[in-house]
Amino acid sequence: MAAPTPKTRGGELIDELNLLAETPENTIALKRAEKEAWALVRVNPVEGYCALGILEGIRQNEEKCREMFGKALDLSKDSVTRLNFAMSVFYLGRFDEAIAAAAEARAEYPNDAQPIEKLMITHDFLGNADTVRALAGAYRALAGVEPPLQVPSAEDAFPEDAPGTLSRMLSRMDGIMREEDMVKPDKALMDFVGELVAGVPAA
């Protein structure tokens, strides 16, 4: 088995921005991330522009968000870039566009769990429970195709007093799931998803 590809600093920065989306009032952290993203543009333009696009999505600056992703997508239309775009328009409230971008990536990369993850986040936010359940089944079906991820237990990752929504759970798993060589979901994680969306333990 090949060793997992180490995450780039750009990937780490994008993960940090997705967490900052929960606290957009933290302007100091966003400003610091913006400075780092512009520096990243010089060494990895695709990741740098993706980070800037997500940041502007968090700030609700749609024009700048689209400008940054226009530059990123001109350089690369790979699955990761399109899924980063999907998250940026999700933050803008453009949910149909977020779903379309994630669905396009899923069609092109059917064995990648990340597009399904983004679709689940968006449909969960919209309250589309039946769609979330169907996506959870597809997500679970990918388990075991590659060696499972080593992830914290549900009890460790999500204490009883923490919000238990699917969106929050998937957001906190996003950094782990984004590894290039670690795109398949862990069975234990999917059992937890099954419990969450169905309200009963997964079989």
C-alpha positions as CSV (number, residue, x, y, z in Angstrom):
1,M,0.0,0.0,0.0
2,A,1.4,3.4,-1.0
3,A,2.0,5.9,1.8
4,P,-0.6,8.7,2.0
5,T,0.3,11.8,0.1
6,P,1.3,14.5,2.7
7,K,-1.1,17.4,2.8
8,T,0.2,20.6,1.3
9,R,0.1,23.8,3.2
10,G,-2.6,25.0,0.8
11,G,-4.7,22.0,1.8
12,E,-4.2,22.8,5.4
13,L,-5.1,26.4,4.9
14,I,-8.3,25.5,3.1
15,D,-9.2,23.2,6.0
16,E,-8.6,26.0,8.5
17,L,-10.8,28.3,6.4
18,N,-13.7,25.8,6.4
19,L,-13.5,25.7,10.2
20,L,-13.4,29.6,10.3
21,A,-16.7,29.6,8.3
22,E,-18.3,28.7,11.6
23,T,-17.0,31.9,13.1
24,P,-17.0,34.5,10.3
25,E,-16.8,37.3,12.9
26,N,-13.2,36.3,13.6
27,T,-11.8,39.0,11.3
28,I,-8.3,38.8,12.7
29,A,-8.0,35.1,11.8
30,L,-9.5,35.7,8.3
31,K,-7.1,38.6,7.7
32,R,-4.1,36.3,8.7
33,A,-5.4,33.6,6.4
34,E,-5.8,36.1,3.5
35,K,-2.2,37.2,3.9
36,E,-1.0,33.5,3.8
37,A,-3.3,32.8,0.8
38,W,-1.8,35.6,-1.3
39,A,1.7,34.3,-0.4
40,L,0.5,30.8,-1.5
41,V,-0.6,32.2,-4.9
42,R,3.1,32.7,-5.7
43,V,4.1,29.1,-5.1
44,N,0.8,27.2,-5.8
45,P,-1.6,29.4,-7.7
46,V,-4.5,26.9,-7.8
47,E,-4.5,26.3,-4.0
48,G,-3.9,30.0,-3.3
49,Y,-6.8,31.2,-5.4
50,C,-9.0,28.4,-4.0
51,A,-8.2,29.6,-0.5
52,L,-8.9,33.2,-1.4
53,G,-12.2,32.2,-3.1
54,I,-13.4,30.3,0.0
55,L,-12.3,33.2,2.2
56,E,-14.4,35.6,0.1
57,G,-17.3,33.2,0.2
58,I,-17.1,33.3,4.0
59,R,-17.1,37.1,3.9
60,Q,-20.1,37.0,1.6
61,N,-18.2,38.8,-1.1
62,E,-19.6,37.0,-4.1
63,E,-17.9,39.0,-6.8
64,K,-14.4,38.5,-5.4
65,C,-15.2,34.8,-4.6
66,R,-16.1,34.2,-8.3
67,E,-13.1,36.1,-9.5
68,M,-10.7,34.0,-7.4
69,F,-12.3,30.7,-8.5
70,G,-12.3,31.9,-12.1
71,K,-8.5,32.1,-11.8
72,A,-8.3,28.7,-10.0
73,L,-10.5,26.9,-12.5
74,D,-8.6,28.5,-15.5
75,L,-5.6,26.7,-14.1
76,S,-7.2,23.4,-13.0
77,K,-10.6,21.9,-13.2
78,D,-9.8,18.8,-11.1
79,S,-12.2,17.4,-8.5
80,V,-10.6,19.2,-5.6
81,T,-10.8,22.6,-7.2
82,R,-14.4,22.1,-8.2
83,L,-15.3,20.8,-4.7
84,N,-13.6,23.9,-3.1
85,F,-15.7,26.0,-5.4
86,A,-18.8,24.1,-4.3
87,M,-18.0,24.9,-0.7
88,S,-17.5,28.6,-1.5
89,V,-20.9,29.0,-3.2
90,F,-22.4,27.0,-0.3
91,Y,-21.2,29.7,2.0
92,L,-22.7,32.3,-0.3
93,G,-26.1,30.5,-0.1
94,R,-26.0,29.4,-3.7
95,F,-27.1,25.9,-2.9
96,D,-28.2,24.8,-6.3
97,E,-24.8,25.8,-7.7
98,A,-23.0,24.0,-4.9
99,I,-25.0,20.8,-5.6
100,A,-24.3,21.0,-9.3
101,A,-20.6,21.4,-8.8
102,A,-20.4,18.5,-6.4
103,A,-22.6,16.3,-8.6
104,E,-20.3,17.0,-11.6
105,A,-17.3,16.0,-9.7
106,R,-19.0,12.9,-8.4
107,A,-19.9,11.9,-12.0
108,E,-16.3,12.2,-13.1
109,Y,-14.8,10.6,-10.0
110,P,-17.5,8.0,-8.9
111,N,-15.1,6.2,-6.5
112,D,-14.1,9.3,-4.7
113,A,-16.0,9.9,-1.4
114,Q,-15.4,13.7,-1.3
115,P,-18.1,14.7,-3.8
116,I,-20.7,12.7,-2.0
117,E,-19.5,14.3,1.3
118,K,-20.1,17.8,-0.1
119,L,-23.6,16.7,-1.5
120,M,-24.5,15.4,2.0
121,I,-23.4,18.6,3.7
122,T,-25.6,20.7,1.3
123,H,-28.6,18.5,1.4
124,D,-28.4,18.2,5.1
125,F,-28.3,21.9,5.5
126,L,-31.4,22.2,3.2
127,G,-33.3,19.6,5.3
128,N,-33.5,17.1,2.4
129,A,-33.5,14.0,4.7
130,D,-34.4,11.4,2.1
131,T,-31.6,12.6,-0.2
132,V,-29.2,12.6,2.6
133,R,-30.1,9.0,3.5
134,A,-29.6,7.9,-0.2
135,L,-26.3,9.7,-0.3
136,A,-25.3,8.0,3.0
137,G,-25.9,4.6,1.4
138,A,-23.7,5.5,-1.6
139,Y,-21.1,6.9,0.8
140,R,-21.2,3.7,2.9
141,A,-20.9,1.5,-0.2
142,L,-17.4,2.8,-0.9
143,A,-16.1,1.6,2.5
144,G,-13.7,-1.3,2.2
145,V,-12.6,-0.5,-1.3
146,E,-9.3,0.8,0.2
147,P,-7.9,0.3,3.7
148,P,-10.1,2.1,6.2
149,L,-9.1,5.4,7.7
150,Q,-8.0,5.5,11.3
151,V,-10.3,8.1,12.7
152,P,-11.4,9.1,16.2
153,S,-14.4,7.3,17.6
154,A,-17.7,9.1,17.4
155,E,-17.6,9.5,21.2
156,D,-14.2,11.2,21.1
157,A,-14.9,13.3,18.0
158,F,-18.4,14.4,19.0
159,P,-19.0,14.8,22.7
160,E,-22.5,14.6,24.0
161,D,-22.8,18.3,24.5
162,A,-21.7,19.1,20.9
163,P,-24.2,19.8,18.1
164,G,-24.7,16.4,16.4
165,T,-25.7,17.6,12.9
166,L,-24.4,15.8,9.9
167,S,-23.0,19.0,8.5
168,R,-20.8,19.6,11.5
169,M,-19.7,16.0,11.6
170,L,-18.7,16.0,8.0
171,S,-17.0,19.3,8.2
172,R,-14.8,18.1,11.1
173,M,-13.9,15.0,9.1
174,D,-13.1,17.0,6.0
175,G,-9.4,17.4,6.7
176,I,-9.0,13.7,7.0
177,M,-11.1,12.8,4.0
178,R,-9.3,15.2,1.7
179,E,-6.0,13.2,1.5
180,E,-5.4,12.2,-2.1
181,D,-4.7,8.6,-1.2
182,M,-7.4,8.4,1.5
183,V,-10.6,9.2,-0.3
184,K,-12.6,6.2,0.8
185,P,-14.8,6.5,4.0
186,D,-14.2,4.5,7.1
187,K,-16.8,1.8,7.9
188,A,-17.1,2.9,11.5
189,L,-17.7,6.5,10.3
190,M,-20.4,5.4,8.0
191,D,-22.1,3.4,10.7
192,F,-22.2,6.6,12.7
193,V,-23.6,8.4,9.7
194,G,-26.3,5.7,9.4
195,E,-27.3,6.2,13.0
196,L,-27.3,9.9,12.6
197,V,-29.5,10.1,9.5
198,A,-31.8,7.2,10.3
199,G,-32.1,7.7,14.0
200,V,-31.3,4.0,14.6
201,P,-28.1,2.0,14.7
202,A,-26.8,1.1,11.2
203,A,-26.9,-2.6,10.5
